[in-house]
Amino acid sequence: TSITYDSYLYSAKCFYQLDEYGNSVDACEYAIRIQPNFSEPYVLMLRMYWECEEYERLERVIKRFDQLGYPNDDVDYYKARMAMRHGDNEDAIAIFNGILDRKGTEQQSIEDVYDYLNVYTLVATCYERLDQEMEALKYLEMGLEAEPDDVFFLNRIANVCHVLGDFERSVECADRILQLSEDDAYRKRAYDAKAAALACLMRFEDARKVCEENAQKYGLSRWFAVDYGELLVRMNDLDAAVKVMRKAIAESEPGDDNIKFLIGNLCCFYGNEGKVDEAYEVFLEGEKLNPDDYHLYRSMGFVFLDHGRYEDAARLLKKAFELDKDRRSYTCGLLLQAIKNFDDINKPEYKIYFDVAEEQFTNIETGYAYIKYSEYLWATGRFDEAIKACEIALEEKRSKDSYFSGPYDAWHELAVVYFNLGEYAKSKECYEKAAEIFGHNQLYIDNVAECEKRMQG
């Protein structure tokens, strides 16, 4: 019987290696008939069903094994993965910790040390999903302790530390990756992480050097180009920022959507520095290349709005609204802000902007969405609700690749709300907090000056 069981199990493993999963499953079932209490055939079937995304069959195999009444690390691994898949992160953590608790005991069934590294990683992922980065970091440190030169764990720790605000540790991990790894993917991520952390520390010159090296080695991807360009704006070097953005545009294929993204951001760079005519020239360039790019119309409309050119802003924002057939962009609040400066927003012709906004803001979760919600709320006179929306945006968790130590954009929006309420002291304070995070921003400087002017009567 033992020989027959071993033969079927060996056949199952061979079929698995040959990617003949159907035959492998059949061999596993024959092995189970002979020795129903042995775990290996169950585990092999679980591995195949997971790889094939046959989750219902996988869960049936787990239930069958559970009837045997003893724990198995490999089975529990897939049980935990299924809990993660269903969003039951607390349950997954408990199951994974059961695996770790059995490590070194007679009940341990995992033999490969790398399987435990995977468990550390997945527990950390569960905690990150629960917004418990400190707990996630503990498990990533366990993985790094087991494999001190593992660039995967160094990369993950750099990301988690960035979210937690430990930017110095993030820089250390990035430097360690650059020392250890020749893998371009890891090296580029390390450059990105290091530059972002240095920017959050306001060590702009150091961040600039990292960006220069990153650009030299790996070129200017769209997000990196914007971050790099924005960093230069924050250093009050608009000319250098324009050169970076122009170079990124030149490196993109003519029909590449990246060009839309880059041109829109370049337009905003000029606008934030008070160079409205230059921003409009960039807009016209983008309009000629991509006349249906609603993001571009919104960007230039926003610039006009920031500089008090309300009818020009309304014209472009209306065009953005019309081009955005799927209603993917939050334009209604800005449009109503512009219109209310020269017309009555309660006219029937403007009702569509209210209707679309109410629909768009029915279920929102991100800080960005709450900022856009605030734009709509105060435009329609709901200032208290706008302030609450900003406060929610202020609480959003920092992203792992942010070049900013805090939510400058939420402070900016809150400043706008208070300014339109006539509370200029509070508005000035919020603009100063945004500037403290951002660094140089001419728009903030000008608005602080305007607040001071109005406070003096």
C-alpha positions as CSV (number, residue, x, y, z in Angstrom):
1,T,0.0,0.0,0.0
2,S,2.8,2.4,0.9
3,I,4.6,1.6,-2.4
4,T,1.3,2.3,-4.4
5,Y,0.7,5.5,-2.5
6,D,4.3,6.7,-3.2
7,S,3.9,5.8,-6.9
8,Y,0.8,7.8,-7.3
9,L,2.3,10.8,-5.4
10,Y,5.4,10.6,-7.5
11,S,3.3,10.5,-10.6
12,A,1.3,13.5,-9.4
13,K,4.5,15.5,-8.9
14,C,5.8,14.5,-12.3
15,F,2.6,15.6,-14.0
16,Y,2.7,18.8,-12.1
17,Q,6.2,19.6,-13.3
18,L,5.0,18.9,-16.8
19,D,2.1,21.3,-16.4
20,E,-0.4,18.4,-16.8
21,Y,-2.6,19.5,-13.9
22,G,-5.6,17.3,-14.7
23,N,-3.5,14.1,-14.6
24,S,-1.7,15.4,-11.5
25,V,-5.1,15.9,-9.7
26,D,-6.2,12.5,-10.7
27,A,-3.0,10.9,-9.3
28,C,-3.5,12.9,-6.1
29,E,-7.0,11.6,-5.7
30,Y,-5.8,8.0,-6.1
31,A,-3.1,8.6,-3.5
32,I,-5.7,10.0,-1.1
33,R,-7.9,6.9,-1.5
34,I,-4.9,4.8,-0.4
35,Q,-3.7,7.1,2.4
36,P,-6.5,9.6,3.2
37,N,-4.7,11.0,6.2
38,F,-1.5,12.0,4.5
39,S,-1.2,15.7,3.7
40,E,1.0,15.8,0.6
41,P,-1.6,15.1,-2.1
42,Y,-4.0,17.7,-0.6
43,V,-1.2,20.3,-0.6
44,L,-0.2,19.6,-4.2
45,M,-3.8,20.0,-5.3
46,L,-4.1,23.3,-3.4
47,R,-1.0,24.6,-5.1
48,M,-2.4,23.7,-8.6
49,Y,-5.8,25.2,-7.9
50,W,-4.2,28.4,-6.6
51,E,-2.1,28.7,-9.7
52,C,-5.1,28.1,-11.9
53,E,-7.3,30.4,-9.8
54,E,-9.8,27.6,-9.2
55,Y,-10.8,29.0,-5.8
56,E,-14.0,27.1,-5.2
57,R,-12.2,23.8,-5.8
58,L,-9.4,24.9,-3.6
59,E,-11.8,25.6,-0.7
60,R,-13.4,22.2,-1.1
61,V,-10.0,20.6,-0.8
62,I,-9.3,22.7,2.4
63,K,-12.6,21.5,3.9
64,R,-11.8,17.9,3.1
65,F,-8.4,18.2,4.8
66,D,-9.9,19.9,7.8
67,Q,-11.9,16.9,8.5
68,L,-8.7,15.0,9.3
69,G,-8.4,17.1,12.4
70,Y,-4.7,18.0,12.5
71,P,-3.0,21.3,11.4
72,N,-0.7,21.5,8.4
73,D,1.3,24.6,7.6
74,D,1.0,24.3,3.9
75,V,-2.8,23.9,4.0
76,D,-3.1,26.8,6.5
77,Y,-1.0,28.9,4.1
78,Y,-3.6,28.6,1.4
79,K,-6.4,29.0,3.9
80,A,-4.8,32.3,4.9
81,R,-4.4,33.4,1.3
82,M,-8.1,32.7,0.7
83,A,-8.9,34.8,3.8
84,M,-6.8,37.6,2.3
85,R,-8.6,37.2,-1.0
86,H,-12.0,37.7,0.8
87,G,-10.7,40.7,2.6
88,D,-10.6,39.0,6.0
89,N,-7.2,40.3,6.9
90,E,-7.5,39.7,10.7
91,D,-8.4,36.0,10.1
92,A,-5.5,35.7,7.7
93,I,-3.1,37.2,10.3
94,A,-4.3,34.7,12.9
95,I,-3.8,31.7,10.5
96,F,-0.3,32.9,9.5
97,N,0.6,33.4,13.1
98,G,-0.4,29.8,13.8
99,I,2.1,28.7,11.2
100,L,4.8,30.9,12.8
101,D,3.9,29.5,16.3
102,R,4.5,26.0,15.1
103,K,7.9,26.9,13.7
104,G,10.5,24.8,15.6
105,T,8.0,22.4,17.1
106,E,7.1,18.9,16.2
107,Q,4.0,20.2,14.4
108,Q,6.1,22.2,11.9
109,S,5.5,20.9,8.4
110,I,7.1,23.7,6.3
111,E,10.7,22.8,5.6
112,D,11.9,25.6,3.3
113,V,13.0,28.7,5.1
114,Y,11.9,30.8,2.1
115,D,8.3,29.8,2.8
116,Y,8.5,31.5,6.2
117,L,9.9,34.7,4.4
118,N,6.7,34.6,2.3
119,V,4.6,34.3,5.4
120,Y,6.3,37.4,7.0
121,T,5.6,39.3,3.8
122,L,2.0,38.3,3.6
123,V,1.3,39.2,7.3
124,A,2.9,42.6,6.7
125,T,0.6,43.0,3.7
126,C,-2.4,42.2,5.8
127,Y,-1.4,44.8,8.4
128,E,-0.8,47.4,5.7
129,R,-4.3,46.8,4.4
130,L,-5.5,47.5,7.9
131,D,-3.5,50.7,8.1
132,Q,-1.3,49.2,10.8
133,E,2.1,50.0,9.4
134,M,3.9,49.6,12.7
135,E,2.8,46.0,13.0
136,A,3.6,45.4,9.3
137,L,7.1,46.7,9.9
138,K,7.7,44.1,12.7
139,Y,7.1,41.2,10.3
140,L,9.2,42.8,7.6
141,E,12.1,43.2,10.1
142,M,11.7,39.5,10.9
143,G,12.2,38.7,7.2
144,L,15.2,41.0,7.0
145,E,16.7,39.5,10.2
146,A,16.5,36.1,8.5
147,E,17.9,37.4,5.2
148,P,19.9,40.6,5.9
149,D,20.8,41.2,2.3
150,D,17.4,40.5,0.8
151,V,16.5,43.5,-1.3
152,F,12.9,42.6,-1.4
153,F,12.6,43.2,2.3
154,L,14.7,46.3,2.2
155,N,12.4,47.7,-0.5
156,R,9.3,46.9,1.5
157,I,10.8,48.4,4.7
158,A,11.7,51.5,2.8
159,N,8.1,51.9,1.6
160,V,6.6,51.3,5.0
161,C,9.0,53.6,6.8
162,H,8.1,56.3,4.2
163,V,4.4,55.9,5.1
164,L,5.3,56.1,8.8
165,G,7.4,59.2,8.3
166,D,10.7,57.6,9.1
167,F,12.4,59.1,6.1
168,E,15.9,58.6,7.3
169,R,15.4,54.8,7.5
170,S,13.9,54.8,4.1
171,V,17.0,56.5,2.7
172,E,19.2,53.9,4.5
173,C,17.3,51.0,3.0
174,A,17.4,52.6,-0.5
175,D,21.2,53.1,-0.1
176,R,21.6,49.4,1.0
177,I,19.7,48.2,-2.1
178,L,21.9,50.3,-4.4
179,Q,24.9,48.7,-2.7
180,L,23.6,45.1,-3.0
181,S,21.6,44.8,-6.2
182,E,22.4,44.9,-9.9
183,D,18.7,44.4,-10.7
184,D,17.5,47.5,-12.6
185,A,14.0,47.2,-11.3
186,Y,15.1,47.2,-7.7
187,R,17.7,49.9,-8.3
188,K,15.1,52.2,-10.0
189,R,12.7,51.7,-7.1
190,A,15.6,52.5,-4.7
191,Y,16.4,55.8,-6.5
192,D,12.7,56.7,-6.5
193,A,12.3,55.9,-2.8
194,K,15.5,57.8,-1.8
195,A,14.6,60.9,-3.8
196,A,11.1,60.9,-2.3
197,A,12.4,60.5,1.3
198,L,15.0,63.2,0.8
199,A,12.3,65.6,-0.6
200,C,10.1,64.9,2.4
201,L,13.1,65.8,4.6
202,M,13.4,69.1,2.5
203,R,16.9,68.0,1.5
204,F,16.2,69.3,-2.0
205,E,19.8,69.5,-3.3
206,D,20.4,65.9,-2.3
207,A,17.1,64.8,-3.8
208,R,18.0,66.6,-7.0
209,K,21.3,64.7,-7.3
210,V,19.4,61.4,-6.9
211,C,16.9,62.4,-9.5
212,E,19.7,63.4,-11.9
213,E,21.3,60.0,-11.5
214,N,18.0,58.2,-11.9
215,A,17.1,60.2,-15.0
216,Q,20.6,59.5,-16.5
217,K,20.3,55.7,-15.9
218,Y,16.6,55.1,-16.5
219,G,15.1,58.0,-18.3
220,L,12.0,60.1,-17.5
221,S,8.9,58.0,-16.9
222,R,5.7,60.2,-16.6
223,W,5.3,60.0,-12.8
224,F,9.1,60.5,-12.2
225,A,9.3,63.4,-14.6
226,V,6.4,65.2,-12.8
227,D,7.9,64.5,-9.3
228,Y,11.4,65.6,-10.5
229,G,10.0,68.7,-12.2
230,E,7.9,69.6,-9.1
231,L,11.0,69.2,-6.9
232,L,12.8,71.8,-9.1
233,V,9.8,74.1,-8.8
234,R,10.0,73.7,-5.0
235,M,13.6,74.7,-5.3
236,N,12.5,77.9,-7.1
237,D,14.1,76.7,-10.3
238,L,11.3,76.9,-12.8
239,D,13.6,76.9,-15.8
240,A,15.2,73.6,-14.8
241,A,11.7,72.2,-14.1
242,V,10.6,73.2,-17.6
243,K,13.7,71.5,-19.2
244,V,13.0,68.3,-17.4
245,M,9.3,68.3,-18.5
246,R,10.3,69.2,-22.1
247,K,12.8,66.4,-22.1
248,A,10.3,63.9,-20.9
249,I,7.8,65.0,-23.6
250,A,10.5,64.7,-26.2
251,E,11.4,61.2,-25.0
252,S,7.7,60.1,-25.3
253,E,6.3,58.6,-28.5
254,P,4.1,61.2,-30.4
255,G,0.9,59.3,-29.8
256,D,1.7,58.4,-26.2
257,D,-0.9,59.5,-23.6
258,N,2.1,60.4,-21.4
259,I,2.4,63.6,-23.4
260,K,-1.1,64.7,-22.3
261,F,-0.2,64.1,-18.7
262,L,3.2,65.9,-18.9
263,I,1.8,68.9,-20.8
264,G,-1.1,69.3,-18.3
265,N,1.4,69.3,-15.4
266,L,3.7,71.7,-17.1
267,C,0.8,74.0,-17.6
268,C,0.1,73.9,-13.9
269,F,3.8,74.4,-13.0
270,Y,3.7,77.7,-14.9
271,G,0.4,78.7,-13.4
272,N,1.5,78.0,-9.8
273,E,4.4,80.4,-10.4
274,G,2.1,83.1,-11.7
275,K,3.2,82.8,-15.3
276,V,-0.3,82.6,-16.7
277,D,0.6,83.6,-20.3
278,E,3.3,80.9,-20.4
279,A,0.8,78.4,-19.0
280,Y,-1.6,79.3,-21.8
281,E,1.0,78.8,-24.5
282,V,1.6,75.3,-23.1
283,F,-2.1,74.8,-23.1
284,L,-2.5,75.8,-26.8
285,E,0.4,73.4,-27.7
286,G,-1.4,70.6,-25.9
287,E,-4.8,71.5,-27.4
288,K,-3.3,71.3,-30.9
289,L,-1.9,67.8,-30.2
290,N,-4.9,66.5,-28.2
291,P,-8.0,68.6,-28.7
292,D,-10.1,66.0,-26.7
293,D,-8.0,66.0,-23.6
294,Y,-10.4,67.1,-20.9
295,H,-7.6,67.0,-18.3
296,L,-5.8,69.7,-20.1
297,Y,-8.8,72.0,-20.3
298,R,-9.4,71.4,-16.6
299,S,-5.7,72.2,-15.8
300,M,-5.7,75.5,-17.6
301,G,-9.2,76.3,-16.3
302,F,-7.8,75.8,-12.8
303,V,-4.9,78.2,-13.6
304,F,-7.3,80.9,-14.8
305,L,-9.5,80.4,-11.7
306,D,-6.5,80.7,-9.3
307,H,-5.6,84.0,-11.0
308,G,-9.1,85.6,-11.0
309,R,-9.8,85.2,-14.7
310,Y,-13.3,83.7,-14.0
311,E,-14.9,83.9,-17.4
312,D,-11.8,82.3,-19.1
313,A,-11.8,79.6,-16.4
314,A,-15.5,78.9,-16.9
315,R,-15.1,78.6,-20.6
316,L,-12.3,76.0,-20.4
317,L,-13.8,74.1,-17.4
318,K,-17.1,73.8,-19.3
319,K,-15.2,72.4,-22.3
320,A,-13.5,69.9,-19.9
321,F,-16.9,68.9,-18.5
322,E,-18.4,68.3,-22.0
323,L,-15.4,66.3,-23.2
324,D,-15.5,64.1,-20.0
325,K,-18.3,61.8,-21.3
326,D,-17.7,59.1,-18.6
327,R,-17.6,61.7,-15.8
328,R,-14.2,60.6,-14.6
329,S,-13.0,64.0,-13.6
330,Y,-14.2,66.2,-10.8
331,T,-14.9,69.5,-12.6
332,C,-18.2,70.7,-11.4
333,G,-17.0,72.3,-8.2
334,L,-14.4,74.4,-10.0
335,L,-16.9,75.3,-12.7
336,L,-19.4,76.6,-10.2
337,Q,-16.7,78.5,-8.4
338,A,-15.9,80.3,-11.6
339,I,-19.5,81.0,-12.7
340,K,-20.6,82.4,-9.3
341,N,-18.2,85.3,-9.9
342,F,-20.1,86.6,-12.9
343,D,-23.5,84.9,-12.8
344,D,-26.1,83.2,-10.6
345,I,-25.3,79.5,-10.3
346,N,-28.9,78.7,-9.4
347,K,-30.1,79.3,-12.9
348,P,-31.7,76.2,-14.5
349,E,-28.9,76.0,-17.1
350,Y,-26.4,75.2,-14.4
351,K,-28.5,72.5,-12.7
352,I,-26.6,69.7,-14.5
353,Y,-23.4,70.6,-12.6
354,F,-25.2,70.1,-9.3
355,D,-26.7,66.8,-10.4
356,V,-23.4,65.4,-11.7
357,A,-21.5,66.5,-8.6
358,E,-24.1,65.0,-6.3
359,E,-23.8,61.7,-8.2
360,Q,-20.0,61.8,-8.3
361,F,-19.6,62.4,-4.6
362,T,-22.1,59.8,-3.4
363,N,-19.4,57.3,-2.4
364,I,-15.9,58.7,-2.0
365,E,-12.9,57.5,-0.1
366,T,-9.7,59.2,-1.1
367,G,-8.2,62.4,0.2
368,Y,-8.1,63.7,-3.4
369,A,-11.9,63.1,-3.8
370,Y,-12.6,64.9,-0.5
371,I,-10.6,67.9,-1.7
372,K,-12.7,68.0,-4.9
373,Y,-15.8,67.5,-2.8
374,S,-14.8,70.6,-0.7
375,E,-14.5,72.6,-4.0
376,Y,-18.1,71.8,-4.8
377,L,-19.4,72.3,-1.2
378,W,-18.1,75.8,-0.6
379,A,-19.0,76.9,-4.2
380,T,-22.6,76.1,-3.3
381,G,-22.4,77.8,0.1
382,R,-21.9,74.7,2.3
383,F,-18.8,76.0,4.1
384,D,-19.0,73.9,7.3
385,E,-19.3,70.7,5.2
386,A,-16.4,71.8,3.1
387,I,-14.2,72.3,6.2
388,K,-15.2,68.8,7.3
389,A,-14.3,67.4,3.9
390,C,-10.9,69.0,4.1
391,E,-10.3,67.7,7.6
392,I,-10.9,64.2,6.3
393,A,-8.4,64.8,3.5
394,L,-5.9,65.9,6.1
395,E,-6.1,62.5,7.8
396,E,-5.3,60.5,4.7
397,K,-2.3,58.2,5.0
398,R,0.9,59.2,3.2
399,S,1.5,57.2,0.1
400,K,4.8,55.2,-0.1
401,D,6.2,57.3,-3.0
402,S,5.1,60.8,-2.0
403,Y,7.6,63.6,-2.3
404,F,5.7,65.5,0.4
405,S,5.8,64.9,4.1
406,G,2.2,66.0,4.5
407,P,-1.1,66.8,2.7
408,Y,-0.1,70.2,1.3
409,D,-3.0,70.1,-1.2
410,A,-5.6,69.6,1.7
411,W,-4.1,72.5,3.5
412,H,-4.3,74.5,0.3
413,E,-8.0,73.7,-0.2
414,L,-8.8,74.5,3.5
415,A,-7.0,77.9,3.0
416,V,-9.2,78.6,0.0
417,V,-12.4,77.7,2.0
418,Y,-11.4,80.0,4.9
419,F,-10.5,82.8,2.4
420,N,-13.9,82.6,0.8
421,L,-15.5,82.7,4.2
422,G,-13.6,85.9,4.9
423,E,-11.6,84.3,7.7
424,Y,-8.2,85.6,6.5
425,A,-6.2,84.8,9.6
426,K,-7.1,81.1,9.3
427,S,-6.6,81.1,5.6
428,K,-3.1,82.6,6.0
429,E,-2.3,79.9,8.6
430,C,-3.4,77.1,6.2
431,Y,-1.4,78.6,3.3
432,E,1.7,78.8,5.5
433,K,1.2,75.1,6.5
434,A,0.9,74.1,2.9
435,A,4.1,76.2,2.1
436,E,5.9,74.6,5.0
437,I,5.3,71.2,3.4
438,F,5.7,72.2,-0.2
439,G,8.7,74.6,0.0
440,H,8.7,77.3,-2.6
441,N,5.3,77.9,-4.2
442,Q,4.6,81.4,-5.6
443,L,0.8,80.9,-5.5
444,Y,1.0,80.3,-1.7
445,I,3.4,83.3,-1.3
446,D,1.0,85.6,-3.2
447,N,-2.1,84.3,-1.3
448,V,-0.4,84.8,2.1
449,A,0.3,88.3,1.1
450,E,-3.3,88.8,0.0
451,C,-4.5,87.5,3.4
452,E,-2.3,89.9,5.2
453,K,-3.5,92.8,3.1
454,R,-7.1,92.0,3.8
455,M,-6.4,91.4,7.5
456,Q,-5.0,95.0,7.7
457,G,-8.3,96.3,6.1
